[in-house]
């Protein structure tokens, strides 16, 4: 059903990473929520960590919008689905405004997303170490793509009143509205680690304080009325919102009859990476989705008939995960019984024999260790054989992001054949009902994965 979505919206972008997008975007979300608005938070690209801060700021799930993982045709529908019932949507960009998938033009860039959403862009500019040159920088970004609308600038890391005056004079000459000026505020800083910010689940009390500081910084330094007016200037969007039940309608796998199978989904501080649409698809496919924390829970949820273990930081918690031997034994038994188990990245490591010398679940005959090398980037892959998630030959677009190494990197029955970038290679493991891989895949682009997993899940009361 085609509909018209009239929702005020802003895209928060920057000339480069490190300019302060997350501080501004999260601060805006929290500040407008504090004004009584229902704010829908979104993040461009595959990043799982920033949406956790967005959710904390708004009380709604942080949602990703990624043209590479989901296809450009799903950007609008997924946005409309996530923004349903909201008064305002704020989208945090990725990297620099025009940066996208390497060697593929504007694909997966913030600029592409802003144009797809017909949303005005607020450019966050690091004002340190420059004065009048800021006008040339902003002019270049504003004029590079005439289809893109930059509605104004928020100056970040401004050193003094005199520095602010020089920056404002330069941008006034360039005809660009200054919508805010932020000074350095240590209280709003968020700690980073080897893969980016430390997730909210690992530092919730401090994260709450950091989000509150971001909101106060934005309230004090930004013209919220002007930003609200800019957001309301966005034209209506037309098209049908994405719907999990509708996405599954063509899957060819009907929802199971009888009791809803229990799909246990790992969470907690060690497994923080997930897309909100995955749980929605599992529920629409007929499952009862039950979260559990492998750091705290000694047993799987009652009647667990399938298991999903997403990404996260098991390397940080390897001793604690290893110490929970009772749960590791149950996971291994569930996998040995043939129940479907879908594991991505951190989940892959958890299923391995060991991680940095600490015993893990031992489902896979592989050993994992931390390295200094960052593996990062989009991947195009094809299913090598049939699995619980996909039939052989299924093509997917995924993302890889880790500093660990698994030996061997693929089983005798690999999960995926990676066809680009680089030379073709196999990756991951298919073993009974287990599908384990480093590759993060967004199921909105592969809804049959949820349908297949639920269809094979053990029903309550059935022997495992």
C-alpha positions as CSV (number, residue, x, y, z in Angstrom):
1,X,0.0,0.0,0.0
2,X,1.5,3.3,-1.1
3,X,1.3,6.0,1.6
4,X,2.5,9.6,2.1
5,X,4.9,10.1,5.1
6,X,5.0,13.6,6.4
7,X,7.7,13.6,9.0
8,X,10.2,16.4,9.8
9,X,13.7,15.0,9.4
10,X,17.4,16.0,9.4
11,X,20.6,14.2,8.3
12,X,23.6,15.0,10.4
13,X,26.8,14.8,8.3
14,X,30.4,16.0,8.4
15,X,33.3,16.5,6.0
16,X,35.1,13.6,7.7
17,X,35.1,11.2,10.6
18,X,36.0,12.6,13.9
19,X,34.2,15.9,13.4
20,X,31.6,15.2,16.1
21,X,28.6,13.7,14.2
22,X,27.7,11.3,17.0
23,X,27.8,14.0,19.7
24,X,25.6,16.4,17.6
25,X,23.2,13.7,16.4
26,X,22.8,12.1,19.8
27,X,22.5,15.5,21.5
28,X,19.9,16.6,19.0
29,X,17.9,13.4,19.5
30,X,18.0,13.8,23.3
31,X,17.3,17.6,23.2
32,X,14.3,17.2,21.0
33,X,13.0,14.3,23.1
34,X,13.4,16.5,26.1
35,X,11.1,19.0,24.4
36,X,8.4,16.3,24.3
37,X,8.8,15.2,20.8
38,X,8.9,11.5,19.7
39,X,12.2,11.2,17.9
40,X,13.0,8.4,15.5
41,X,16.8,7.7,15.5
42,X,18.6,6.3,12.5
43,X,22.2,5.6,11.5
44,X,23.7,5.5,8.0
45,X,25.9,2.5,7.4
46,X,26.4,-0.8,9.2
47,X,27.6,0.5,12.6
48,X,25.9,-1.2,15.5
49,X,27.4,1.0,18.3
50,X,26.0,4.5,17.7
51,X,22.4,3.3,17.5
52,X,22.7,2.1,21.1
53,X,23.4,5.7,22.1
54,X,20.6,6.9,19.9
55,X,18.2,4.5,21.6
56,X,19.3,5.8,25.0
57,X,18.6,9.3,23.8
58,X,15.1,8.7,22.4
59,X,13.7,5.6,24.0
60,X,13.1,4.1,20.5
61,X,15.2,1.4,18.7
62,X,18.2,2.8,16.8
63,X,17.9,1.7,13.2
64,X,20.4,1.4,10.4
65,X,19.9,2.5,6.9
66,X,22.6,0.9,4.6
67,X,22.2,1.0,0.8
68,X,25.0,-1.6,0.4
69,X,23.5,-4.2,2.8
70,X,19.9,-3.6,1.9
71,X,19.8,-2.1,-1.5
72,X,18.8,1.5,-2.4
73,X,15.2,0.4,-2.9
74,X,14.8,-0.3,0.8
75,X,16.2,2.9,2.2
76,X,12.8,4.8,2.0
77,X,10.7,1.8,3.2
78,X,13.0,1.0,6.1
79,X,13.1,4.7,7.1
80,X,9.3,5.0,7.0
81,X,8.9,1.8,9.0
82,X,11.3,3.0,11.7
83,X,9.9,6.5,11.8
84,X,6.2,5.5,12.1
85,X,4.5,7.4,14.9
86,X,7.4,9.8,15.4
87,X,7.3,13.6,15.3
88,X,10.9,14.0,14.1
89,X,13.6,11.7,12.6
90,X,17.3,12.4,13.0
91,X,19.7,10.4,10.8
92,X,23.4,10.3,11.8
93,X,25.7,10.0,8.7
94,X,28.7,7.8,8.2
95,X,32.3,8.9,7.6
96,X,32.5,12.0,5.4
97,X,29.4,13.2,3.7
98,X,30.4,11.9,0.3
99,X,32.3,8.8,1.4
100,X,30.7,5.4,0.6
101,X,31.6,1.9,-0.5
102,X,35.2,1.9,-1.8
103,X,35.4,2.3,-5.6
104,X,31.6,2.5,-6.1
105,X,30.8,6.2,-6.3
106,X,28.2,7.5,-3.9
107,X,26.9,4.0,-3.0
108,X,26.2,3.7,0.8
109,X,27.3,7.3,1.4
110,X,25.4,9.8,3.6
111,X,24.8,12.0,0.6
112,X,23.1,9.1,-1.3
113,X,20.9,8.5,1.8
114,X,20.0,12.1,2.3
115,X,18.9,12.4,-1.4
116,X,16.9,9.2,-1.1
117,X,15.1,10.6,2.0
118,X,14.8,14.1,0.5
119,X,16.2,15.3,3.8
120,X,18.1,18.6,4.5
121,X,21.6,18.1,5.7
122,X,23.2,19.7,8.8
123,X,27.0,19.7,8.3
124,X,29.0,19.4,11.5
125,X,32.4,21.1,10.9
126,X,35.4,20.8,13.2
127,X,36.3,24.4,13.6
128,X,39.6,23.9,15.3
129,X,42.8,25.0,13.5
130,X,40.9,27.2,11.0
131,X,39.1,30.4,10.6
132,X,38.2,31.9,7.2
133,X,39.1,28.7,5.4
134,X,35.9,27.2,6.9
135,X,33.9,29.0,4.2
136,X,35.8,27.4,1.4
137,X,35.4,24.0,3.0
138,X,31.7,24.4,3.5
139,X,31.2,25.9,0.0
140,X,32.9,22.9,-1.6
141,X,30.7,20.4,0.2
142,X,27.5,22.5,-0.5
143,X,28.2,22.9,-4.2
144,X,29.7,19.4,-5.0
145,X,26.3,17.8,-5.6
146,X,23.5,20.2,-6.6
147,X,20.8,17.6,-5.8
148,X,21.9,17.7,-2.1
149,X,20.5,20.4,0.2
150,X,22.8,21.5,3.0
151,X,20.6,23.5,5.3
152,X,23.2,24.8,7.6
153,X,26.3,24.2,9.7
154,X,27.0,23.4,13.3
155,X,30.5,24.4,14.3
156,X,32.2,22.0,16.7
157,X,35.4,22.3,18.8
158,X,35.4,26.0,18.7
159,X,38.1,27.5,21.0
160,X,36.9,30.9,22.1
161,X,34.4,33.8,21.5
162,X,36.9,35.4,19.1
163,X,37.3,32.1,17.2
164,X,33.5,31.8,16.9
165,X,33.3,35.3,15.6
166,X,35.8,34.7,12.8
167,X,34.1,31.4,11.8
168,X,30.7,33.1,11.7
169,X,32.0,36.0,9.6
170,X,33.4,33.6,7.1
171,X,30.3,31.6,6.8
172,X,28.1,34.7,6.6
173,X,30.2,35.8,3.6
174,X,29.5,32.3,2.0
175,X,25.8,32.6,2.7
176,X,25.6,29.6,4.9
177,X,23.5,29.6,8.1
178,X,25.2,28.7,11.3
179,X,22.8,26.6,13.3
180,X,25.0,26.0,16.3
181,X,28.4,26.4,17.9
182,X,29.8,23.9,20.3
183,X,32.8,24.1,22.5
184,X,34.9,21.2,23.8
185,X,33.0,19.5,26.6
186,X,34.9,16.6,28.2
187,X,31.8,15.3,30.0
188,X,30.2,14.5,26.6
189,X,33.2,12.4,25.5
190,X,32.6,8.7,25.0
191,X,35.4,6.2,25.4
192,X,36.6,4.3,22.4
193,X,38.1,0.9,21.9
194,X,39.6,-1.3,19.1
195,X,36.3,-1.2,17.1
196,X,35.0,2.2,18.0
197,X,32.9,3.6,20.9
198,X,32.4,1.4,23.9
199,X,28.7,0.1,23.6
200,X,26.0,1.4,25.9
201,X,25.4,-2.1,27.4
202,X,29.0,-2.1,28.8
203,X,28.8,1.3,30.5
204,X,25.1,2.2,30.9
205,X,25.3,4.5,33.9
206,X,28.2,6.5,32.3
207,X,26.5,6.3,28.9
208,X,23.3,7.9,30.4
209,X,25.4,10.7,31.8
210,X,27.3,11.1,28.5
211,X,24.0,11.4,26.5
212,X,22.7,13.9,29.1
213,X,25.8,16.0,28.6
214,X,25.5,15.8,24.8
215,X,21.9,17.0,25.1
216,X,22.9,19.9,27.3
217,X,25.8,20.8,25.0
218,X,23.4,20.9,22.0
219,X,20.7,22.8,23.9
220,X,23.2,25.5,25.0
221,X,25.0,25.8,21.7
222,X,22.4,25.1,18.9
223,X,19.3,27.0,17.7
224,X,16.8,24.2,18.2
225,X,14.0,26.3,16.8
226,X,15.9,26.9,13.5
227,X,16.8,23.2,13.3
228,X,13.2,22.2,13.9
229,X,12.1,24.6,11.2
230,X,14.7,23.1,8.8
231,X,13.5,19.6,9.6
232,X,9.9,20.6,8.9
233,X,10.9,21.9,5.5
234,X,11.5,18.4,4.3
235,X,9.0,17.4,1.6
236,X,6.6,14.4,2.0
237,X,7.9,11.0,1.1
238,X,5.7,8.5,-0.8
239,X,5.9,4.8,-0.8
240,X,5.0,1.8,1.3
241,X,6.8,1.4,4.6
242,X,8.7,-1.8,5.0
243,X,6.7,-4.4,6.9
244,X,8.2,-7.7,8.3
245,X,5.1,-9.7,7.6
246,X,4.9,-8.4,4.1
247,X,8.6,-9.0,3.5
248,X,8.0,-12.7,4.5
249,X,5.0,-13.1,2.3
250,X,7.1,-14.1,-0.7
251,X,9.5,-16.3,1.3
252,X,7.9,-19.6,0.3
253,X,8.1,-20.7,3.9
254,X,4.7,-20.5,5.8
255,X,4.8,-19.7,9.5
256,X,4.8,-22.8,11.7
257,X,1.5,-24.1,13.0
258,X,1.0,-25.0,16.7
259,X,3.1,-23.5,19.5
260,X,5.4,-20.7,18.6
261,X,9.0,-21.9,18.7
262,X,11.3,-20.1,21.1
263,X,14.2,-18.4,19.4
264,X,16.8,-17.3,21.9
265,X,18.8,-14.2,21.0
266,X,22.1,-13.5,22.7
267,X,22.5,-10.0,24.2
268,X,24.1,-8.3,27.2
269,X,27.5,-6.6,27.2
270,X,29.3,-9.3,25.1
271,X,26.8,-9.4,22.3
272,X,25.5,-5.9,21.6
273,X,25.4,-6.0,17.8
274,X,22.0,-6.5,16.2
275,X,19.6,-5.0,13.8
276,X,16.1,-4.3,15.1
277,X,14.5,-5.7,12.0
278,X,15.9,-9.2,12.7
279,X,13.8,-9.7,15.8
280,X,10.8,-8.3,14.0
281,X,11.3,-10.7,11.1
282,X,11.7,-13.7,13.5
283,X,8.5,-12.7,15.3
284,X,6.6,-12.2,12.0
285,X,7.9,-15.7,10.9
286,X,6.1,-17.2,13.9
287,X,8.8,-17.3,16.6
288,X,8.7,-16.2,20.2
289,X,11.9,-14.2,20.5
290,X,13.5,-14.4,24.0
291,X,16.7,-12.5,24.8
292,X,19.4,-13.9,27.1
293,X,22.8,-12.8,28.4
294,X,25.6,-15.4,28.1
295,X,27.6,-13.5,30.7
296,X,24.8,-13.8,33.3
297,X,22.4,-16.6,32.4
298,X,23.5,-20.1,33.2
299,X,20.8,-21.7,31.1
300,X,19.2,-21.0,27.7
301,X,15.6,-19.7,27.8
302,X,13.1,-22.5,28.5
303,X,12.1,-24.5,25.5
304,X,14.7,-22.9,23.3
305,X,14.4,-24.3,19.8
306,X,16.8,-22.1,17.9
307,X,19.6,-19.7,18.7
308,X,20.8,-16.4,17.2
309,X,24.2,-15.1,18.4
310,X,25.1,-11.8,16.8
311,X,28.2,-9.6,17.0
312,X,29.8,-7.9,19.9
313,X,33.0,-8.1,22.0
314,X,33.5,-11.6,23.2
315,X,37.2,-11.0,23.2
316,X,36.8,-8.5,26.0
317,X,34.7,-10.9,28.1
318,X,36.4,-14.2,27.1
319,X,37.2,-15.2,30.7
320,X,33.7,-14.5,31.9
321,X,32.1,-16.3,28.9
322,X,34.4,-19.3,29.5
323,X,33.5,-19.4,33.2
324,X,29.8,-19.9,32.4
325,X,30.4,-23.6,31.6
326,X,26.8,-24.6,32.2
327,X,25.6,-22.3,29.4
328,X,28.4,-23.3,27.0
329,X,27.4,-27.0,27.6
330,X,23.8,-26.2,26.7
331,X,24.7,-24.3,23.6
332,X,26.9,-27.2,22.4
333,X,24.1,-29.7,23.1
334,X,21.5,-27.7,21.2
335,X,23.8,-27.4,18.2
336,X,24.7,-31.2,18.4
337,X,20.9,-32.0,18.4
338,X,20.6,-30.2,15.0
339,X,18.6,-27.2,16.2
340,X,19.2,-24.1,14.0
341,X,22.0,-21.8,15.3
342,X,22.8,-18.6,13.4
343,X,26.1,-16.9,14.6
344,X,27.7,-13.8,13.2
345,X,31.2,-12.6,14.1
346,X,31.2,-12.6,17.9
347,X,28.8,-15.5,17.7
348,X,31.2,-17.4,15.5
349,X,34.0,-16.9,18.1
350,X,31.7,-18.0,20.9
351,X,31.0,-21.3,19.0
352,X,34.7,-21.9,18.5
353,X,36.8,-24.3,20.5
354,X,38.7,-21.4,22.3
355,X,39.2,-17.7,22.2
356,X,42.6,-16.3,23.3
357,X,43.1,-19.6,25.1
358,X,39.8,-19.5,27.0
359,X,37.5,-22.5,26.3
360,X,34.3,-21.5,24.4
361,X,31.4,-23.7,23.3
362,X,33.4,-26.1,21.2
363,X,30.7,-26.4,18.5
364,X,33.3,-25.6,15.8
365,X,36.7,-27.2,15.6
366,X,38.4,-23.8,15.3
367,X,40.5,-21.5,17.5
368,X,40.2,-17.7,17.6
369,X,42.6,-15.1,18.8
370,X,42.9,-11.3,18.9
371,X,45.3,-9.6,16.4
372,X,46.5,-6.1,15.6
373,X,45.0,-6.2,12.1
374,X,41.7,-4.7,11.5
375,X,39.5,-6.5,8.9
376,X,36.9,-4.0,7.7
377,X,34.7,-3.6,4.7
378,X,31.7,-4.5,2.6
379,X,31.7,-8.0,1.0
380,X,29.7,-9.6,-1.8
381,X,29.2,-13.3,-1.2
382,X,27.3,-16.4,-2.3
383,X,26.0,-19.3,-0.2
384,X,28.3,-22.3,-1.0
385,X,25.8,-24.9,0.0
386,X,22.3,-25.2,1.6
387,X,22.1,-24.0,5.2
388,X,19.6,-23.0,7.8
389,X,19.7,-19.4,6.5
390,X,19.9,-19.7,2.8
391,X,19.9,-22.2,-0.1
392,X,23.0,-22.8,-2.2
393,X,23.6,-20.0,-4.7
394,X,22.0,-17.2,-2.6
395,X,23.8,-14.0,-3.2
396,X,24.2,-11.5,-0.3
397,X,25.9,-8.2,0.5
398,X,27.5,-8.2,3.9
399,X,30.0,-6.4,6.1
400,X,33.0,-7.6,8.0
401,X,34.4,-5.8,11.0
402,X,36.8,-7.4,13.5
403,X,40.4,-7.7,14.8
404,X,40.3,-11.4,15.5
405,X,41.6,-14.4,13.4
406,X,40.0,-17.8,13.3
407,X,42.0,-20.9,12.4
408,X,40.8,-22.5,10.2
409,X,38.8,-19.6,8.7
410,X,36.4,-22.0,6.9
411,X,35.0,-25.5,7.5
412,X,34.7,-28.3,5.0
413,X,31.3,-26.9,4.3
414,X,31.8,-23.1,4.3
415,X,29.1,-20.6,4.9
416,X,29.9,-18.2,2.1
417,X,32.1,-17.8,-0.9
418,X,33.3,-14.2,-0.9
419,X,33.5,-13.1,-4.5
420,X,34.7,-9.5,-3.9
421,X,36.7,-7.5,-3.0
422,X,39.9,-9.4,-3.5
423,X,40.5,-12.9,-4.8
424,X,37.6,-15.4,-4.2
425,X,37.7,-17.2,-0.9
426,X,35.5,-19.3,1.3
427,X,34.6,-18.3,4.8
428,X,32.6,-19.6,7.8
429,X,31.0,-22.9,8.7
430,X,27.8,-24.8,7.9
431,X,27.6,-27.8,10.2
432,X,24.2,-29.5,10.8
433,X,21.9,-26.7,11.8
434,X,24.7,-24.3,12.5
435,X,25.5,-21.3,10.2
436,X,28.5,-19.4,11.6
437,X,30.4,-16.6,9.8
438,X,32.3,-13.4,10.2
439,X,29.9,-11.8,7.7
440,X,27.2,-9.5,9.1
441,X,24.1,-9.7,6.8
442,X,21.0,-7.5,7.2
443,X,18.0,-9.8,7.1
444,X,15.7,-7.1,5.7
445,X,17.5,-7.9,2.4
446,X,17.3,-11.6,3.1
447,X,14.0,-12.2,4.9
448,X,14.0,-15.8,4.0
449,X,16.8,-16.3,6.5
450,X,14.3,-15.6,9.4
451,X,11.7,-17.8,7.8
452,X,14.0,-20.7,7.2
453,X,15.4,-20.5,10.8
454,X,12.0,-20.5,12.4
455,X,10.7,-23.3,10.1
456,X,13.5,-25.5,11.4
457,X,13.3,-24.5,15.1
458,X,12.4,-27.2,17.6
459,X,8.8,-26.7,18.8
460,X,8.0,-26.5,22.5
461,X,7.5,-30.0,23.9
462,X,9.4,-31.7,21.1
463,X,12.6,-33.5,22.0
464,X,15.8,-31.6,21.3
